[in-house]
Amino acid sequence: MLDNVAAVILAAGKGTRMKSGLVKVLHPVAGRPMIAWPVAAARNAGAAPLVLVIGHQANAVRNTFRGDTDIRCAMQEEQLGTGHAVACARDALSGFNGTVLILCGDTPLLRSETLEQLIRHHRTHAAALTVLTAVLAEPYGYGRVLRDEAGRVLRIIEQKDATPEEQGICEINSGIYCMEADFLFSNINKIGSNNAQNEFYLTELVAMAAQQGLTCLAVPTGDSDEIMGVNDRVQLAEAARILRRRINCDLMLSGVTIIAPEQTYIEHGVNVGPDTIIHPNCHLSGDTIIGSGCEIEHSVSINGCRIGDDCHIKAGSVLEGAELHRDVAVGPMAHLRPGTVLHDHVKIGNFVETKKAVLGEGSKASHLTYLGDAEIGRDVNIGCGTITCNYDGVNKHRTVIGDQVFIGSDVQLVAPVTVGCNALVAAGTTVTRDVPPDSLAIARVPQVNKEGWCLKKK
């Protein structure tokens, strides 16, 4: 990590090609708002402070980084080009005299390692300005890098202003720069707008540096994916695909088995322990943590959960905001909603739904059950078709079930109600009053057999 580095991140544009009511840089990419990726890259490279140049939906962009003390914001009321945008950041960096990174808020694939290499090259050669470039077979739409016979950078010319000969150049401008603050802020207000767009291009600083006899460098990146800007939904999907591939590769290298990486969707912020196996079509998101030795079967969705070691999440299950301790089995086709806590060796079977339910060690609900607002002890058996009736139409109420209770099939527990330890609730019972410990609770309408009744109906 480097010191005496600041960053300016351009995020004022609307992004009209997204055709969205949401400003472009806030569209999510692999679990983060798009702008959060270049912010993280700059921060991890050592940049502080980081200045966001904002305009469209400024409050929404600002609130995305609420509480981040290293973030400052500068307003660009009218979008007049990249040079104008950087000029708007001048006051936010008043007194800073180090190296300034200039990034775009729509480049989520940029790595911090690339920025560190850019800064080191810039400083090693005592440059005033260094631009990150790439060589593309199809450079249409990008600004071209013009060098002299010795390879020194002379200027950058935009596609719309380039001659046919200049358009044949394949080295392109990424829009990512490294500049010394004194050079940047002594020249930024000298940029003119004599071009096809009548905008103030930041690229004019390259020509200024060359004209002043200052060292002006270009550093090609080895991975052109990193500089890809996202302008529409097609590019958004492509960026997300590349980021997921990176995430999956990092996990596999750390000891996680991902059977089909291209069909596995793991977002930023998810942690998975070694020797866990993840089957195809799984979606893992939020601040999920999965322990070691787990198996996540196909088509599972997990969001914001804590899952302990040796757990088995079976096919088609959905988990959100749940906490699973060690050796827990869930599913298939189970739904764990927020507030669910499953202690060691708990079993939740197929078509079981839980919400704000705590199950003690060794308890099980094997199938076709709803457990909401419930506190359930150790070694409890919940029979098929059991329901905790937690909502009276106005308020939610809790059900408490003690240790070693046996709940028979098709039982309704009308909360608030408590079932004491070691009690047995017979199948088909509707429990409306507390059940004392060691008791049998049974509530059924007496069976009546009317012989010959069917024959009379016929």
Secondary structure by P-SEA (a helix, b strand, c coil): ccccbbbbbbccccccccccccccccccccccccaaaaaaaaaaaccccbbbbcccaaaaaaaaacccccbbbbbccccccaaaaaaaacccccccccbbbbbbcccccccaaaaaaaaaaaaaacccbbbbbbbbcccccbbbbbbcccccccccccccccccccccccccccccccccaaaaaaccccccccccccccccaaaaaaaaaaccccbbbbbcccccccccccaaaaaaaaaaaaaaaaaaaaaacccccccccccccccccccccbbbbcbbbbbcbbbbbcbbbbccbbbbcbbbbccbbbbccbbbbcbbbbccbbbbccbbbbcccbbbccbbbbcccbbbccbbbccccccccbbbbccbbbbcbbbbccccccccccccbbbbbbbccbbbbccbbbbcccbbbcccbbbcccccccccccccbbbbbccbbbbbcccccccc
